[in-house]
Amino acid sequence: MSTAERKAREKEALKMLILKGAKKLFLERGIEQTTIRNIADEIDYSVGTVYVYFKDKNAILHDLHSIGFQELGGYFTELFAIKDPMERLRKMGFTYLKFAMENSEMYDLMFIVKAPMEFIESTEKEAWNEGADTFGALKKTVEECMNEGHFEGHSLEALSFMIWSLVHGMCCLEIRQRTKGVKFSNPDTILSEGYNEYLKIIKKL
């Protein structure tokens, strides 16, 4: 291994160490309570070292949010083997809910917290690639459903957006504990019950 290759590996390893430390703190303390100083202390490096790799906290949160999308992709992997698009669509929602409930802080960062999007805007990137790819997987499945005669008369993009918004909204209400204050008769099961009602609706389309 050349000196340049070794240095590149060491640089990447340190960057991943920073992200690992940041994720640990953010899951333990929450996003607002995680600072560059906290992260540096967690990994036993100086604050200056962290700034060598990330210009600010938003840059770290952006990279963590990208890792979250990779993890979500891992949840989705088995779905792509399902040939029936309607069955895939039904299970896609369940899988999305499962990811959100099992990774609530990460989901918050991926879809609710402004920091990752502020970083994208500050670097003048043209698109939110992670979100576009996730939406693209859903849109492709909805399109395949349409090709098989489902959702006649509906707009592909608008319908896909509505489905995403519906499931996302359910996740947000549950993660932010809004479902606990509405006094549902069964607050612990309202998420799954609500999703099953949605499935009954699309079964008719």
C-alpha positions as CSV (number, residue, x, y, z in Angstrom):
1,M,0.0,0.0,0.0
2,S,1.4,3.4,-1.0
3,T,1.7,6.3,1.5
4,A,-1.1,8.2,-0.3
5,E,-3.4,5.2,-0.1
6,R,-2.7,4.7,3.6
7,K,-3.3,8.4,4.4
8,A,-6.6,8.2,2.4
9,R,-7.7,5.2,4.4
10,E,-6.7,6.9,7.7
11,K,-8.6,10.0,6.7
12,E,-11.8,8.1,5.8
13,A,-11.5,6.1,9.1
14,L,-11.3,9.3,11.1
15,K,-14.3,10.7,9.3
16,M,-16.3,7.6,10.1
17,L,-15.2,7.8,13.7
18,I,-16.5,11.3,13.9
19,L,-19.8,10.3,12.4
20,K,-20.0,7.3,14.7
21,G,-19.4,9.4,17.8
22,A,-21.9,12.0,16.6
23,K,-24.6,9.4,16.0
24,K,-24.1,7.9,19.5
25,L,-24.5,11.3,21.1
26,F,-27.4,12.4,19.0
27,L,-29.2,9.1,19.8
28,E,-28.4,9.5,23.5
29,R,-28.9,13.3,24.0
30,G,-30.9,14.4,21.0
31,I,-29.9,16.6,18.1
32,E,-30.1,20.0,19.9
33,Q,-27.9,18.8,22.7
34,T,-25.2,17.4,20.5
35,T,-22.4,19.9,19.8
36,I,-19.1,19.9,17.9
37,R,-17.4,20.0,21.3
38,N,-19.4,17.0,22.6
39,I,-18.4,15.0,19.5
40,A,-14.7,15.9,19.8
41,D,-14.7,14.9,23.5
42,E,-16.6,11.6,22.7
43,I,-13.9,10.5,20.2
44,D,-10.9,12.0,22.2
45,Y,-9.9,14.4,19.4
46,S,-9.7,18.2,19.3
47,V,-12.5,20.4,18.1
48,G,-10.1,21.5,15.3
49,T,-9.8,18.0,14.0
50,V,-13.5,17.7,13.7
51,Y,-13.6,21.0,11.7
52,V,-11.0,19.6,9.3
53,Y,-13.6,17.1,8.2
54,F,-16.8,19.0,8.6
55,K,-17.4,22.7,8.3
56,D,-20.2,22.7,10.9
57,K,-22.7,20.7,12.8
58,N,-25.2,20.8,9.8
59,A,-22.6,19.1,7.6
60,I,-22.3,16.2,10.2
61,L,-26.0,15.9,10.5
62,H,-26.3,15.8,6.7
63,D,-23.9,12.9,6.5
64,L,-25.7,11.1,9.3
65,H,-29.0,11.7,7.5
66,S,-27.5,10.1,4.4
67,I,-26.4,7.1,6.5
68,G,-30.0,6.9,7.7
69,F,-31.2,6.6,4.1
70,Q,-28.8,3.8,3.5
71,E,-30.2,2.0,6.6
72,L,-33.7,2.6,5.2
73,G,-32.6,1.1,1.9
74,G,-31.5,-2.0,3.9
75,Y,-35.0,-2.4,5.2
76,F,-36.4,-2.1,1.7
77,T,-34.0,-4.7,0.2
78,E,-36.3,-7.7,0.5
79,L,-39.2,-5.8,-1.0
80,F,-37.7,-5.6,-4.4
81,A,-38.0,-9.4,-4.7
82,I,-41.8,-9.1,-4.5
83,K,-43.1,-9.3,-8.1
84,D,-46.7,-8.3,-7.4
85,P,-46.5,-4.5,-7.2
86,M,-49.7,-4.1,-5.1
87,E,-48.3,-6.5,-2.5
88,R,-45.0,-4.7,-2.6
89,L,-46.8,-1.4,-2.1
90,R,-48.6,-2.7,0.9
91,K,-45.5,-4.1,2.5
92,M,-43.5,-1.0,1.6
93,G,-45.7,1.0,4.0
94,F,-45.4,-1.5,6.8
95,T,-41.6,-1.5,6.3
96,Y,-41.4,2.3,6.3
97,L,-43.4,2.4,9.6
98,K,-41.2,-0.3,11.1
99,F,-38.0,1.7,10.2
100,A,-39.5,4.9,11.6
101,M,-40.5,3.3,14.9
102,E,-37.2,1.4,15.4
103,N,-35.1,4.4,14.4
104,S,-37.2,7.4,15.6
105,E,-34.3,9.8,16.2
106,M,-32.8,9.0,12.9
107,Y,-36.1,9.3,11.1
108,D,-36.5,12.7,12.8
109,L,-33.1,13.8,11.3
110,M,-34.0,12.3,7.9
111,F,-37.4,13.9,7.4
112,I,-38.2,16.5,10.1
113,V,-35.0,18.4,11.3
114,K,-34.0,21.3,9.0
115,A,-30.2,20.9,9.4
116,P,-29.6,18.4,6.5
117,M,-31.6,20.5,4.1
118,E,-29.9,23.7,5.2
119,F,-26.6,22.1,4.5
120,I,-27.7,21.1,1.0
121,E,-28.9,24.7,0.3
122,S,-25.6,26.1,1.6
123,T,-23.6,24.0,-0.7
124,E,-25.9,24.8,-3.7
125,K,-26.6,21.2,-4.5
126,E,-29.4,20.9,-7.0
127,A,-31.4,18.1,-5.5
128,W,-32.1,16.1,-2.3
129,N,-30.8,12.9,-3.8
130,E,-31.6,10.7,-0.8
131,G,-35.2,11.8,-0.7
132,A,-35.5,11.6,-4.5
133,D,-34.3,8.0,-4.6
134,T,-36.7,7.0,-1.8
135,F,-39.6,8.6,-3.5
136,G,-38.5,7.1,-6.8
137,A,-38.8,3.6,-5.4
138,L,-42.3,4.3,-4.3
139,K,-43.3,6.0,-7.5
140,K,-41.9,3.1,-9.6
141,T,-44.1,0.6,-7.5
142,V,-47.2,2.8,-7.9
143,E,-46.5,3.0,-11.7
144,E,-46.3,-0.8,-11.9
145,C,-49.6,-1.0,-10.0
146,M,-51.1,1.4,-12.6
147,N,-49.8,-0.7,-15.5
148,E,-51.7,-3.7,-14.0
149,G,-55.0,-1.7,-14.0
150,H,-55.0,-0.2,-10.4
151,F,-55.6,3.4,-9.6
152,E,-57.4,4.2,-12.8
153,G,-57.8,7.9,-13.4
154,H,-55.2,8.9,-10.8
155,S,-52.0,11.0,-11.4
156,L,-48.9,8.9,-10.8
157,E,-46.8,11.6,-9.2
158,A,-49.5,13.1,-7.1
159,L,-50.8,9.8,-5.9
160,S,-47.3,8.6,-5.0
161,F,-46.8,11.9,-3.1
162,M,-50.1,11.4,-1.3
163,I,-49.2,7.8,-0.2
164,W,-45.8,9.0,1.0
165,S,-47.4,11.9,2.9
166,L,-50.0,9.7,4.5
167,V,-47.5,7.2,5.9
168,H,-45.0,9.9,6.8
169,G,-47.7,11.9,8.7
170,M,-48.5,8.8,10.7
171,C,-44.9,8.3,11.6
172,C,-44.4,11.9,12.6
173,L,-47.6,12.0,14.8
174,E,-46.4,8.8,16.6
175,I,-42.7,9.8,17.0
176,R,-43.7,13.3,18.3
177,Q,-46.1,11.6,20.7
178,R,-49.2,13.4,19.3
179,T,-51.1,10.1,19.2
180,K,-50.8,9.9,23.0
181,G,-52.7,13.1,23.6
182,V,-55.7,12.6,21.4
183,K,-57.2,10.0,23.7
184,F,-57.7,7.3,21.1
185,S,-59.5,4.3,22.5
186,N,-56.4,2.2,21.6
187,P,-53.4,4.6,21.3
188,D,-50.8,1.8,21.4
189,T,-52.3,0.2,18.2
190,I,-53.7,3.3,16.4
191,L,-50.7,3.3,14.0
192,S,-51.2,-0.2,12.7
193,E,-55.0,0.2,12.8
194,G,-54.7,3.4,10.8
195,Y,-52.4,1.8,8.2
196,N,-54.8,-1.1,7.8
197,E,-57.6,1.3,7.1
198,Y,-55.5,2.8,4.3
199,L,-54.9,-0.7,2.9
200,K,-58.6,-1.3,2.8
201,I,-59.1,1.9,0.8
202,I,-56.4,1.2,-1.9
203,K,-57.6,-2.4,-2.2
204,K,-60.7,-1.0,-3.8
205,L,-58.8,1.1,-6.3
